[in-house]
Amino acid sequence: MSQAQAKPTNIKLPLANFMKWLLYLVTIFLVSLTVIFGSSFIYAQSFAGRFFPRIKINGQNVANFKPEPTVKALQEQIDDFLANGLTYVFENQTINVPLAAPPSADVDLSYNLATFNAQQTIDQAYTIGRNNGYYKNFLSQAKVLLFGANVPLAYEFNREQFLKTLKDNFANLAQAKAEARPLIDKNLKIDILPEQSGTVFDYPAILKQSLARINSLNSEPIALKEIKEEPVVKKSEITPELIERLKNLIKEKSLTLTYQKEEWPVAQDILKDWLVFVKEEGQIAISLNPAMIASYLEKELAPQINRPALDAKFSLKNGRVTEFQGGQDGLTLNIQASAEKTKQALLKENQAQAEMIVGETKAKIGVGSINDLGIAEIIGTGRSNFKGSPNNRRHNIKVGADALNGILIKPGETFSLVEALGEIDALHGYLPELVIKGDRTIPEYGGGLCQIGTTVFRAALAAGLPIVERKNHSYRVVYYEPAGKDATIYNPKPDFKFLNDTGHYILIQSRLNGDELSFDFWGAKDGRLAEQTDSVIYNIRSPGPTQYIESEELKPGEEKCLEKPHSGADAYFDYKVTYPNGEIKEQRFSSHYIPWPAKCLIGKQVSADTPTTTAPAVE
């Protein structure tokens, strides 16, 4: 018993000491945490409303600055950079590519190659070390103090359109290579044209340099470097046997393109121009030029095969939904696949016919008749005024409004305005406006369609629908006042999208009354309450003096202005939707409008040094 009683006595003292030391350690740990987090709190409070030390935005120090004036200064820097654009130098030529497309006769035709978000950038920099709880805030603050932080600019970049713009601007500066090729006249006499070396620009490298300039808002010129391209097929490699095979191919071969019961014979005079030489596995072979086949298909067959997918359209009569346009599945000729099929049929399969490859697009709403969709009332209406619009713009607004009239949006569907409008061209009834491209004016389609975008945006807001995608115009325009409640579209981007989350179909009905455009959204109300504040407009900036561009298309001194001045500004409004279950969703729509001076073409003056010719006097 004495041994059994001794065991607890031997354990009690070490356990008591352990608990004592554990209490000390816990106390020290808690005190340390209190000191650390307290210091972090005091540190944060001392920089309340200002950026923490060692924070940079786009490489520029903003430590101890206030966010509001920093946003304004950054936005002005961005606006100047967008207006100046990027400059490229090649030999003795300088090419300027604006990143903000200038406003034309209709600002709807303007779009940006790069869209910056100054407010998002500033918010990201300011929230470093804030709003993440004591522990994460402390770690973030300590990391910034030790290593600093540089916040890059937040922006969206239209890479595809940018590359297209570069290639359009540089098209006359480089020379494409040419392979040795046959030249066949109407009498089927064959000559062989010699190969020719060419030059191209390294577009991946140019894109990389351009992005570096955009990231840093640096307008320093970029030097263009050519890459020499050597042809693969040489005239010296074209043997008499190849020429003989070419003659036999022209005489013996015929080609008919088919789709279902339709046939399109290809005339020999056209087919002969498709023939080219290629090198396959080190040997010269006869082939067809896929680009020329594609061009022929696009011009000759596509207009006869293609048809748009059309949703059934409906109107309201006596309180019921009535169909007035039947649904139609779409057909689209696959140009590239059909060109390859044509080449294979003629050269590989020795076939005289080639079946065209056509894709089908199902109509989303293809029903023949619908008696009851549960559509009972207007759930939202959007309005805008286009007073002062020229005739072409008015015409396009009506065409766009008619295109949307009667469209049904299914429950759960995300509505895309660009998709709903379809192709924007003369074939679909639209008229062009003139836009400035460098020192030239060219026609472009789509003027007036942002009136559609803005009005649909306002209808979706009034209906309390979630906005999925929306961008404001680059420039402030009277058609879309109040500023901040507009939506721009430009095929394919930017688009305007909203979600039908009502659980019922939505029917769009358009109305034109004088200078006012309206869209009514019909559906079934579910008790949600949509509210929006008035626009707050601030940071108004003057457009500056008129700028002139010399043009040889005008008489000396003659002026032609297509770009009107636009004052810059910022605007925002708040959008709030309260649902029947008490859920509340809030969103702030912020807009920035670039200041832009009036720009005019002016006829180039004749230099005093230019010799003049005077007719001899008649005696």
Secondary structure as GFF3:
##gff-version 3
##sequence-region A 1 619
A	DSSP	alpha_helix	2	46	.	.	.	ID=ss1
A	DSSP	beta_strand	55	57	.	.	.	ID=ss2
A	DSSP	beta_strand	60	61	.	.	.	ID=ss3
A	DSSP	alpha_helix	67	84	.	.	.	ID=ss4
A	DSSP	beta_strand	86	90	.	.	.	ID=ss5
A	DSSP	beta_strand	93	97	.	.	.	ID=ss6
A	DSSP	three_ten_helix	107	109	.	.	.	ID=ss7
A	DSSP	beta_strand	114	116	.	.	.	ID=ss8
A	DSSP	alpha_helix	118	126	.	.	.	ID=ss9
A	DSSP	alpha_helix	133	147	.	.	.	ID=ss10
A	DSSP	beta_strand	149	151	.	.	.	ID=ss11
A	DSSP	beta_strand	155	157	.	.	.	ID=ss12
A	DSSP	alpha_helix	159	170	.	.	.	ID=ss13
A	DSSP	beta_strand	181	184	.	.	.	ID=ss14
A	DSSP	beta_strand	190	193	.	.	.	ID=ss15
A	DSSP	beta_strand	198	201	.	.	.	ID=ss16
A	DSSP	alpha_helix	203	216	.	.	.	ID=ss17
A	DSSP	beta_strand	222	223	.	.	.	ID=ss18
A	DSSP	beta_strand	226	229	.	.	.	ID=ss19
A	DSSP	three_ten_helix	235	237	.	.	.	ID=ss20
A	DSSP	alpha_helix	240	252	.	.	.	ID=ss21
A	DSSP	beta_strand	255	259	.	.	.	ID=ss22
A	DSSP	beta_strand	262	266	.	.	.	ID=ss23
A	DSSP	alpha_helix	268	274	.	.	.	ID=ss24
A	DSSP	beta_strand	275	280	.	.	.	ID=ss25
A	DSSP	beta_strand	283	288	.	.	.	ID=ss26
A	DSSP	alpha_helix	290	296	.	.	.	ID=ss27
A	DSSP	pi_helix	297	301	.	.	.	ID=ss28
A	DSSP	alpha_helix	302	305	.	.	.	ID=ss29
A	DSSP	beta_strand	313	317	.	.	.	ID=ss30
A	DSSP	beta_strand	320	325	.	.	.	ID=ss31
A	DSSP	beta_strand	330	333	.	.	.	ID=ss32
A	DSSP	alpha_helix	335	343	.	.	.	ID=ss33
A	DSSP	pi_helix	344	348	.	.	.	ID=ss34
A	DSSP	beta_strand	353	355	.	.	.	ID=ss35
A	DSSP	beta_strand	358	361	.	.	.	ID=ss36
A	DSSP	beta_strand	377	385	.	.	.	ID=ss37
A	DSSP	alpha_helix	391	404	.	.	.	ID=ss38
A	DSSP	beta_strand	408	409	.	.	.	ID=ss39
A	DSSP	beta_strand	414	416	.	.	.	ID=ss40
A	DSSP	alpha_helix	417	421	.	.	.	ID=ss41
A	DSSP	three_ten_helix	426	428	.	.	.	ID=ss42
A	DSSP	beta_strand	432	437	.	.	.	ID=ss43
A	DSSP	beta_strand	440	445	.	.	.	ID=ss44
A	DSSP	alpha_helix	449	462	.	.	.	ID=ss45
A	DSSP	beta_strand	467	469	.	.	.	ID=ss46
A	DSSP	three_ten_helix	478	480	.	.	.	ID=ss47
A	DSSP	beta_strand	497	499	.	.	.	ID=ss48
A	DSSP	beta_strand	506	513	.	.	.	ID=ss49
A	DSSP	beta_strand	516	523	.	.	.	ID=ss50
A	DSSP	beta_strand	529	532	.	.	.	ID=ss51
A	DSSP	beta_strand	536	541	.	.	.	ID=ss52
A	DSSP	beta_strand	547	551	.	.	.	ID=ss53
A	DSSP	beta_strand	559	563	.	.	.	ID=ss54
A	DSSP	beta_strand	568	578	.	.	.	ID=ss55
A	DSSP	beta_strand	584	593	.	.	.	ID=ss56
A	DSSP	beta_strand	599	603	.	.	.	ID=ss57
###
